Amino acid sequence: MAIAPSLEWPVETVRQTFFSYFGENQHARLSSTPVIPVDDPKLPLIRMCLNWFKGTLNGRGRHRTCFSLRSDTTYHRFTEILGSWSFGDYFKEEAIGLSFSLLSKKYKLPQSRIYATYFSGDTSYCLSSDNESKNTLQKYIGKERIVPSMSKADFWMTGSPCGPCIGFFFDCSDSKDGVGFVMNITDDKFVEICRLVFVEFDRQADDVLGLLQAKHVLTGINLECLAVIFQNKESHYDLDVYADVLSNIYYCAGPGIEDYSNKIGAADTDGVDMAYRLLADHIRMIAVTNAPGSQLGNEGREYFLKCANKQAVQYGHEVLKTNQEDYDV
């Protein structure tokens, strides 16, 4: 289902629209963070937005920021998160309004296809349902498209600062079967497009949750997931940012290797298209992590980078018949 002609929404336009919107709403834009932390040797790689600001959350200041985080994740070796923070400034009501306006007005996503989840409570931590978020969501989204969380994913607990989440989802299925159908489909047609974390608790060593001195909001959007919707693509690897990478992989492939054709699963009988995807993903990740300040080595994060480089080289040589001597590490 196309939202707009794909040429209107290249990845760079999706990215700049995000920064323009939050800039208009008094968020200071930060430079993109390096994947390799420059001031925290204990942290191998920045994997989440919290890592970058973990020293800020107990402060008393009030400010707003927006940023782009290149990250190593479970979905890809490399993905890009567009994010914003409110440090002790606005909280749930304004944050939900800002996000919904971004999705429905700036990005012009059809409101009837936007769904939301909210945190429905956790008795193990004596946490009640987040009715404040639920009631605020109902100002923008019909009750039938707002559902309680189905898992603990709607409470962000990745460290000491933590709190409940809401998620915005987009229905790409062209189905008229209602929320029950949408929430249970498994064919990637129900896409999470935005997540808000309301950081208001501090988890102590005994797992008791205390209150932070100030309340914060983290907004995160997976750039590739949103761009796939705008460009009406089935895969992240069909996005414009991958086109040159895949083309150059084909140029380096050995005799008899066909160009990338996006075959998936059983249709990819020889594993060639999977090899294209793996190499493209690794190449983008390596291009970022091999920036100044990082290096290959045999311990810690340096060893992780070395293994990622080596895996890409070996897989390209074995499946795509690239010349290993030209790319060895």
Secondary structure, DSSP 8 states (H G I E B T S, - for coil): --SS-GGG--HHHHHHHHHHHHHHTT-EE---B-SS-SS-TT-SS--SHHHHHTTTTT----EEEEEEEEE--SS-SSEEEEEEEEESS--HHHHHHHHHHIIIIIS---GGGEEEEE---BGGGTB---HHHHHHHTTTS-GGGEEE-SSGGGEE-SSSEEEEEEEEEEE-S---S-HHHHTT--SS-EEEEEEEEEEEEEE-TTS-EEEEEEEEEEEEEEHHHHHHHHTT-SSGGGSHHHHHHHHHHHHHS-TT--------GGG-TTSHHHHHHHHHHHHHHHHHHTSTT----SSHHHHHHHHHHHHHHHHHHHHH---HHHH--
